[in-house]
Amino acid sequence: MAEDTEHDVNRRNLLLEAAREEMVKFERRENEFRRKDREERAAELRLPLGEIQVH
């Protein structure tokens, strides 16, 4: 019985780590998309993006 519980915990931890890694990948892609979109909109509006502090 303890072996099943340990196996379940290990499996759960592996799944949680995989989910965390996927979330990190998604957040990086989303940040890159937002950066590119912001730059494209600034170019369309001819805004000096380098002089504006974006948080």
VMD Tcl script that draws the C-alpha trace (Angstrom):
set ca {
  {0.00 0.00 0.00}
  {2.82 2.40 0.83}
  {4.42 1.59 -2.51}
  {1.24 2.65 -4.31}
  {1.14 5.91 -2.39}
  {4.80 6.63 -3.12}
  {4.27 5.77 -6.79}
  {1.24 8.07 -6.91}
  {3.19 10.91 -5.29}
  {6.07 10.48 -7.73}
  {3.69 10.39 -10.68}
  {1.86 13.48 -9.41}
  {5.16 15.33 -8.96}
  {6.23 14.46 -12.49}
  {2.92 15.70 -13.88}
  {3.13 18.91 -11.85}
  {6.67 19.55 -13.09}
  {5.63 18.94 -16.69}
  {2.68 21.32 -16.26}
  {4.97 23.95 -14.74}
  {7.41 23.66 -17.63}
  {4.59 24.03 -20.15}
  {3.32 27.12 -18.31}
  {6.80 28.67 -18.42}
  {7.01 27.98 -22.17}
  {3.56 29.49 -22.69}
  {4.43 32.60 -20.67}
  {7.62 33.12 -22.69}
  {5.72 32.82 -25.98}
  {3.02 35.16 -24.71}
  {5.58 37.75 -23.58}
  {7.35 37.57 -26.94}
  {4.04 37.94 -28.77}
  {3.10 40.97 -26.69}
  {6.52 42.55 -27.25}
  {6.27 42.11 -31.02}
  {2.68 43.36 -31.06}
  {3.66 46.43 -29.03}
  {6.56 47.15 -31.41}
  {4.33 46.74 -34.48}
  {1.68 49.07 -33.08}
  {4.35 51.61 -32.13}
  {5.76 51.47 -35.65}
  {2.30 51.98 -37.15}
  {1.74 55.00 -34.92}
  {5.34 56.15 -35.33}
  {5.89 56.20 -31.57}
  {9.42 56.35 -30.17}
  {9.13 53.12 -28.19}
  {12.73 53.28 -26.97}
  {12.01 56.49 -25.08}
  {8.87 55.19 -23.41}
  {9.31 53.13 -20.25}
  {7.16 50.00 -20.66}
  {6.52 48.00 -17.52}
}
mol new
graphics top color blue
foreach p $ca { graphics top sphere $p radius 0.5 }
foreach p [lrange $ca 0 end-1] q [lrange $ca 1 end] { graphics top cylinder $p $q radius 0.2 }
display resetview
